[in-house]
Amino acid sequence: MIHEVDEALRRLVRDDALRGTDVEVAFDAPTKDWAARRNAPTVNVYLYDIREDMRRRQRGLLNDYESGQVVSRRLPPRYIKLSYLVTAWTQRSEDEHRLLSELLVGFLRHEAVPTTLLTGTLAALELPVPMTVALPPPEDRAFADVWTALGGELKPSLDVVVSSPVDAGRVFPAGPPVEDGMRLAMGGDSVAHRPAMTRRHP
C-alpha cells in the first residue's frame, strides 16, 4: 500500500503540480550525504511518519453479497496516515521557493489523491484516499525534530498527509440463508399436570 501511495504522489508531482519541468522526484531521506550527491533540481518526498487515522475508524462488519444474498462479512478498511516531508532542492533559494509554491498550489487542487493515479490494492478498494497539505503538525511531533533526526539543517518544507485505506483481510463466512418462515413449538399445559392441593381446615 505504501509503495502505491508513493507512486501516486510521484505522478501527482511530475504530471500535475510540476508539469513540463525536468525536476526529479526522490523518496530518499534528505540527509547531508544525500544532498551532497544531488546534481539536478529535485523534489524530495520523504515518508517520516506512519500511524492510524483514528478519526476514520469504523465499527461493525460489512456484508459481501452474491445473487442478492449475504455470503460473508468482513471488517471495514482501516485508514493509515502517511506523512511526507516535501522539499525542493536547487542551487538557488529563489528557485526552491518557486517550486514549493507550485507544489503547494498543485496539492491544494485535490482533497484526495486523484482516482486516475491509484493502482493495485488502492484502486481495487474503490475508496477515496484523502490528502491534506500544510496543516499544523500534531502536538507530539515537530518538523525541527525530523530535521534533527536526519542530521541536517532546517529547510522550508510542505507537510503532505495521505490517509490510505487498508483492507484488514479478516473475513467471516455467513450462515445459510433462512428460507422457511418462523415456527413456534408450544409445550403442554403445565398447569394441567400440577398435583391437586388439599385445603386443610383448622
N, C-alpha and C positions, 0 to 999 in steps of 0.2 A: 504493500500500500504506500509506503513512504517513497519508494522509487517512482511510483506512478504520479505522486504529487510533485516530486522533483521535476519529472519530465514535463508535466503540465505548466509549472512555473517557468521552466526554461523556454518553452514555446510562447508563453504569455509575454515574457520579457523580449524575446527576439522578434516575434512575429506581430506583436501588438504595440507594446509600450515604446520599443526602440526600432520599429520597422524601418528598413532601409539603411541601417548603420552596420558597421563591421565590428561592433563590440562583442567580445567573447563573454560567455556566461560560465562561471565556475562555482562549484559547491564545496571546494576545499576550505579548511579552516584558514582564515586570513591572518596567519602568523607573520612574524617578521621575515622568516625564511621564505615563505610563500610570496610575500610582497617583493622580496629581492629577486626572485626568479621570474617575475611577471615582466613581459616585454611587449605588451599590447594593451590597449584600453579594455578594461574588464569590469563586468558587473559580478560581484561575489554574492551568492545566495547561500548563506551558511545556516544550517539547521542546528540550533543551540538548545532547544528545549522541547520535550515531548511529555504531554500529560493529558489526562482525560478531561473532556469538556463536560463537567458535571451538570451544567445548565440544560444540556440536551439529552440527559439520560432518561429513558422511557421505562415504564413499568409494564408488567403483564406479558402476554405472548401474542405473536402474530400468527394468523391462520394461513395455511397453504391449501389451495383448492385444486381439485381435479374433477371435471364434469359437474361442477357445482357443489361438490361435497368436500368437507374438510378431511384431508388425508394426514396432515401433520401440523404441529405448532412449533414455532421457533422463537428464540429470544430476539428482541429488536436489536438493530445495529447499535454499537457504541460509537460515540464520536471522540476522536483523539485530536487534541490541539497540537499542531506542528508550528513552532515559532521559528521564523527565519530572520536573520540579521542581513539586510540587503545594503551593500556598499558599492560605491563606484571608485575605480582605480585608474587614474590617468597621470600624466606628467604635470598637469596644472590644476589647482584647486577650482578655478572657474569652470573648467570642463567637467570636473566631478560634480559640481553643484548643478550644472545644466543637465547632466544625466540623471541625477537624483530627482530633479524637477519633472523630467519626462516620465521617470518611473512612477513617481507619486501620482501624477495625473492618470497614467495608464492603469495603475491598480485601482484608483478611485472610480474608474468607469465600471467596475464589476463588484457586485456584492457577493458573488460566488464565482468559483472557477468556472469559466465557460464550459458547457457540456461538450462542445466540439473538441476540447482539449483533454477530456477524460478518456482513459484507456483501461484495459484489464478489469480488475475487480471493481474499481470505481465506476466504470461505465456500466458494468453488469448490475450493480445495485440500483441504478436509475434514481439516485437520490441527490439533492443539491449538496454542494461542497462549499459551505460558507467561507468567506475570506474577509479579513479586516486589515487595514493598514494604518500605521502611525497612531495607534491608540496608546494611552498610558500603560506602562507595564504593571503587573501585579505588585503589591507591596513587598512581596518576598523575593523580588527579582529586580535588579538594576542593570542597565546596559554597561555602566562602568565596571561592574563585576565581571561581565562577559569579556570585556577587553582586557581586564587584568588577568583573567584565566588564560587568555590567548597570548599574553606576553607582549601585547602591542599598545600603541598609544590610542587614546580615544579619537574616534573618527565619525563624521556625520553619517547617519545610517537611517534606514527605514525598517520598522518592525512590522513584518507581514506574518499574520497568523491564519493558518488554514485549519478549519475543523473538518476532519476527514471521517466519514462513516466507515466502520469496520464490522463485517459480519462476524458475530461471535461464534458461529459454527455449531451451536447446540440446537439439535432438532429433536422433538419428542413426537413419536407416532401417535396418531389419534385412534380411538377405538372405532369399531364398526358402526356405521350409521344406524340409528333406530328407525325401523320400518313399520313395526306394529304400534297400535295405539296403546294407551296406558291400561293395564289390567289391575283390578283391585280384588285381592283374595280376602274373604271375610271368614273368620273362625266361628265356632259355635257360640251360642249364647252362654256365657259363663255363669249368668245368674241362675239359669235353669238347673245347673248341676250343683248348686250350693246345697249343703245338707240343711234340713228344716231345723229351725231353732225353737226350743221349747221354753215357754214363758213360765217362770217359777213364781208362785204366789207366796206372799209372806205368811 
